[in-house]
Amino acid sequence: MFGRQRKGGVLEVDLPNAKVIWRLRWDEFNLCDEEDYMYERFTVYGLDCSLVFRPMFYFHLDVAGEFEVHAVINGEEFTLTQNKRQVSPNRVPAGKDVEIVIHFVRLAPNSLTDALPKLLLKSHLQKTKALRAAEGEAKRLDGELQESEAETKRLAAEVDRCHALINAGSHQAAERECRLTGSAVKIQAKWRQVLTRRRFLRERDETDRRLRQAKRVRAILCLQTLWRLKQKKCQRRWLHAQNGCSNTETPYDAILAFDSLAEFLKEGKIEFLQKAESLLEIAKESRYRVVAVVGLFDKGKTWLLNKLFGANLPAGKLCTTKGLSFLWIKERRMLVLDSAGVQSTV
């Protein structure tokens, strides 16, 4: 046979009346393809039987041995024997269920009346055997129950002993915890003393370091003051030694006198000095060509301006430019700005 097997329907076996009823619902075999078939197996009088129903085509009965069966399929009667196992009933109308009733008329080697007492006796023997097996199983279970009760008592005694050990251990643990708490308190007190002493020593060392640093700063300031005084004295001597140098120098037209922006921000004022003979009209709005020179201290900024514009501005290691100094060159309408050097020596 081809196609897939589909088990379905409700099978009822009536042994005293030698009758088998197989009911199939329409919604079960309606989903079958043309190659699929419904299949069911059962046992009657010790013989294995199988039923095959392929919707719209045929009904097949297979029994292991000689037999004669009357089958009624939706009111249509058929007779099946050892030589005729398959019949073709009418097509099943759509939406209608199928009921197949099978009556076993004769089974070999004995008739139905001879086979039935033997089958009943065999069933009685099987029931007796099953009853004895159940009694043996009940005795075995009783023995296991007694063993389990004894084991339960032993486990209860073991549990009581474990509880006693746990209680004793809990008391010991409580005593140990008290001792550990006392030791921890002592250790914490000692550690606080150590920390306090360390903090005191660090503060004392920091105070000593600050005092030493203040002394060094005061000494450095004193040295700076002495060096400036010495430098000014040397500058006065050098200027006195130069004959006529003051007559040939080119003076600045104006000077913004300040040492640093921090000083200006602190005091909030700035001095603007202008030569009386200067032709620079600083208060008058005008357009200038501005040339500015900035850079490090003693790198030749004023010397460069002297070379570029033919001036004789004071320059050299003993001359310093103050603030922002302005030189006005009227012929070129150029305002030259000379600045004090940054990072000057102390």
C-alpha positions in Angstrom: 0.0 0.0 0.0 1.1 3.6 -0.7 0.5 6.8 1.0 0.6 7.7 4.7 -1.1 5.8 7.6 -3.5 7.8 9.7 -4.8 6.3 13.0 -8.2 7.5 13.9 -11.8 6.8 14.7 -13.3 4.9 17.7 -12.9 1.1 17.9 -15.3 -1.0 20.1 -14.7 -4.7 20.6 -17.6 -6.8 21.9 -16.1 -10.3 22.6 -19.3 -12.1 23.9 -21.1 -11.1 20.7 -18.1 -11.6 18.5 -18.6 -8.1 17.1 -16.3 -5.1 16.3 -17.5 -1.6 15.5 -15.2 1.0 14.0 -16.6 4.6 13.7 -14.8 7.2 11.6 -15.7 10.9 11.6 -15.9 12.8 8.4 -13.5 15.5 9.6 -10.8 12.8 10.2 -10.6 11.3 6.8 -11.7 14.3 4.8 -8.1 15.7 5.1 -6.6 12.6 3.6 -5.0 12.6 0.2 -6.0 10.0 -2.4 -2.9 7.9 -1.4 -3.6 8.1 2.4 -5.6 5.6 4.3 -7.0 5.1 7.8 -5.5 2.3 9.8 -6.4 0.4 13.1 -5.2 -2.8 14.8 -6.9 -4.9 17.5 -6.8 -8.5 19.0 -9.8 -10.8 19.2 -9.8 -14.3 20.6 -6.0 -14.2 20.6 -5.8 -13.4 16.9 -4.2 -10.2 15.6 -6.5 -8.3 13.2 -5.9 -5.1 11.2 -8.4 -2.8 9.5 -7.6 -0.6 6.5 -10.1 1.9 5.1 -9.2 4.1 2.2 -11.9 6.7 1.7 -13.8 6.5 -1.6 -12.0 3.3 -2.7 -11.8 0.1 -0.6 -12.0 -1.6 2.9 -9.5 -4.2 3.8 -9.5 -6.8 6.7 -6.5 -8.9 7.6 -6.7 -11.7 10.2 -3.9 -14.1 11.2 -5.7 -17.4 10.3 -8.8 -18.7 8.6 -11.9 -16.7 9.1 -15.3 -15.8 7.8 -16.7 -12.3 8.6 -19.8 -10.4 7.8 -19.1 -6.6 7.4 -21.7 -3.8 7.2 -20.3 -0.5 5.9 -22.9 2.3 6.2 -25.7 -0.2 5.7 -24.0 -2.0 2.8 -23.3 -5.7 3.6 -20.2 -7.7 2.6 -18.7 -11.1 3.4 -14.9 -11.4 3.9 -13.0 -14.7 4.0 -9.4 -15.9 3.9 -9.5 -15.6 0.1 -11.5 -12.4 0.0 -10.0 -9.8 2.3 -10.8 -6.6 0.4 -14.2 -5.0 -0.7 -15.1 -1.8 -2.5 -18.0 0.0 -0.8 -19.9 2.9 -2.2 -18.4 6.3 -2.0 -19.0 8.1 1.3 -21.2 11.2 0.8 -19.6 14.5 1.9 -20.1 15.4 5.5 -21.2 11.9 6.6 -19.4 9.7 9.1 -18.5 6.1 8.5 -19.6 3.2 10.7 -18.1 -0.3 10.0 -19.7 -3.2 11.9 -17.8 -6.6 11.7 -19.4 -9.9 12.8 -17.0 -12.9 13.2 -18.9 -16.0 12.0 -16.2 -18.6 12.1 -12.6 -18.8 13.2 -10.3 -21.8 12.7 -9.4 -24.2 14.2 -12.4 -24.2 16.6 -15.8 -22.6 16.4 -16.8 -19.5 18.3 -18.6 -21.5 21.0 -15.6 -23.7 21.6 -13.1 -20.9 21.8 -15.1 -18.7 24.1 -14.9 -20.9 27.3 -11.2 -21.4 26.8 -10.7 -17.6 26.4 -12.7 -17.0 29.6 -10.7 -19.6 31.5 -7.5 -18.0 30.2 -8.7 -14.6 31.3 -9.6 -16.0 34.8 -6.1 -17.5 35.1 -4.5 -14.3 34.0 -6.5 -12.4 36.6 -5.6 -14.9 39.3 -1.9 -14.6 38.4 -2.1 -10.9 38.4 -3.9 -11.0 41.9 -1.1 -13.1 43.3 1.5 -10.8 41.8 -0.3 -7.9 43.4 -0.3 -9.6 46.8 3.5 -10.3 46.5 4.0 -6.7 45.6 1.9 -5.5 48.6 4.1 -7.7 50.9 7.2 -6.3 49.4 5.9 -2.8 49.8 5.0 -3.5 53.5 8.6 -4.6 54.1 10.0 -1.5 52.4 7.6 0.6 54.5 8.9 -1.0 57.7 12.5 -0.5 56.6 11.7 3.2 55.7 10.1 3.7 59.2 13.3 2.3 60.9 15.4 4.5 58.7 13.2 7.5 59.6 13.7 6.8 63.3 17.5 6.5 62.8 17.6 9.8 60.8 15.5 11.5 63.5 18.0 10.4 66.2 20.8 11.7 63.9 19.0 15.0 63.5 18.7 15.4 67.3 22.4 14.7 67.7 23.2 17.3 64.9 21.0 19.9 66.7 22.9 19.3 69.9 26.2 19.8 68.1 24.9 22.9 66.4 23.8 24.4 69.8 27.1 23.7 71.4 28.9 25.2 68.3 26.7 28.3 68.5 27.7 28.9 72.1 31.3 28.6 71.3 31.0 30.9 68.3 29.3 33.5 70.5 32.1 33.4 73.0 34.7 33.6 70.2 32.9 36.6 68.7 32.9 38.4 72.1 36.7 37.8 72.4 37.2 39.0 68.8 35.1 42.1 69.4 37.2 43.1 72.5 40.5 42.5 70.5 39.2 44.6 67.6 38.4 47.5 69.9 41.9 47.4 71.4 43.5 47.3 68.0 41.4 50.2 66.8 42.3 52.3 69.8 46.0 51.6 69.2 45.8 52.3 65.5 44.1 55.7 66.3 47.0 56.6 68.5 49.4 55.7 65.8 47.5 57.8 63.2 47.3 60.8 65.6 51.1 60.7 66.1 51.8 60.4 62.4 49.5 63.3 61.6 51.2 65.4 64.3 54.7 64.6 62.9 53.5 65.4 59.3 52.1 68.8 60.5 55.3 69.6 62.3 57.5 68.7 59.3 55.3 70.8 57.1 55.6 73.8 59.4 59.4 73.4 59.5 59.5 73.2 55.7 57.4 76.4 55.3 59.6 78.3 57.7 62.7 77.2 55.8 61.1 78.2 52.5 60.1 81.6 53.9 63.7 82.2 55.0 65.0 81.3 51.6 62.5 83.6 49.9 63.5 86.5 52.2 67.2 85.8 51.4 66.5 85.8 47.7 64.6 89.1 47.9 67.4 90.7 49.8 69.9 89.5 47.1 67.6 90.9 44.4 67.4 94.3 46.1 71.2 94.4 46.5 71.7 93.4 42.9 69.4 96.1 41.6 71.1 98.8 43.6 74.5 97.6 42.4 73.2 97.6 38.8 71.8 101.2 39.1 75.1 102.4 40.6 77.1 100.8 37.8 74.8 102.4 35.2 75.2 105.8 36.7 79.0 105.4 36.7 78.9 104.3 33.0 76.7 107.2 32.0 79.0 109.6 33.8 82.0 108.2 32.0 80.4 108.7 28.6 81.1 112.2 27.3 78.3 113.8 25.4 76.3 110.7 25.2 73.2 112.3 26.4 73.3 114.9 23.6 73.4 112.3 20.8 70.7 109.9 22.1 67.2 110.0 20.5 64.6 110.4 23.2 61.2 108.6 23.0 58.2 110.8 22.1 55.9 109.1 24.6 56.1 106.4 27.3 53.4 104.2 28.9 55.1 103.7 32.2 54.1 100.3 33.8 56.0 97.2 34.8 53.3 94.5 34.3 49.6 94.1 33.5 49.1 92.6 37.0 50.3 95.8 38.5 47.9 97.8 36.2 45.0 95.6 37.2 45.8 95.9 40.8 46.3 99.7 41.0 43.7 100.6 38.2 45.9 103.5 36.8 48.7 103.9 34.3 51.1 106.8 33.7 51.5 108.3 30.2 54.6 110.5 29.7 55.1 112.6 26.6 58.1 114.8 25.7 57.2 118.5 25.5 59.0 119.0 22.2 57.3 115.9 20.6 55.3 116.4 17.4 53.1 113.4 18.2 49.5 114.5 18.6 48.3 111.6 20.7 44.8 113.1 21.4 44.0 113.6 17.8 42.5 110.8 15.8 44.6 109.9 12.8 45.9 107.0 10.7 49.4 105.7 11.5 51.7 103.0 10.3 52.5 101.1 13.5 55.7 99.0 13.9 56.1 97.1 17.1 58.9 95.0 18.5 58.5 92.4 21.3 60.8 89.7 22.5 63.0 88.4 25.3 65.2 90.6 27.5 68.6 91.7 26.0 68.0 90.2 22.5 68.5 93.4 20.5 65.0 94.9 20.0 66.1 98.5 20.4 69.3 97.9 18.4 67.2 96.7 15.5 65.0 99.8 15.6 68.1 102.0 15.6 69.4 100.2 12.5 66.0 100.3 10.6 65.1 103.9 11.2 68.5 105.6 11.8 67.7 106.5 15.4 69.9 106.5 18.5 67.6 105.1 21.1 69.3 104.1 24.4 70.3 100.4 24.0 72.7 98.0 25.7 73.1 95.7 28.7 72.9 98.6 31.1 69.9 100.3 29.4 66.3 99.0 29.9 63.2 100.0 28.0 60.4 101.1 30.3 56.8 99.9 29.6 55.8 100.7 26.1 57.9 103.5 24.5 56.8 105.3 21.3 58.9 107.0 18.6 57.1 109.2 16.1 58.6 109.5 12.6 56.7 112.3 11.0 58.2 112.0 7.5 56.9 108.4 7.1 53.9 108.9 9.4 55.1 105.9 11.3 54.7 105.1 14.9 57.4 102.8 16.2 56.6 100.9 19.4 59.5 99.5 21.6 58.6 97.2 24.5 60.4 96.0 27.6 61.9 92.6 27.3 60.2 89.7 29.0 61.9 87.2 31.3 64.5 89.8 32.4 67.2 88.8 34.9 66.8 89.5 38.5 
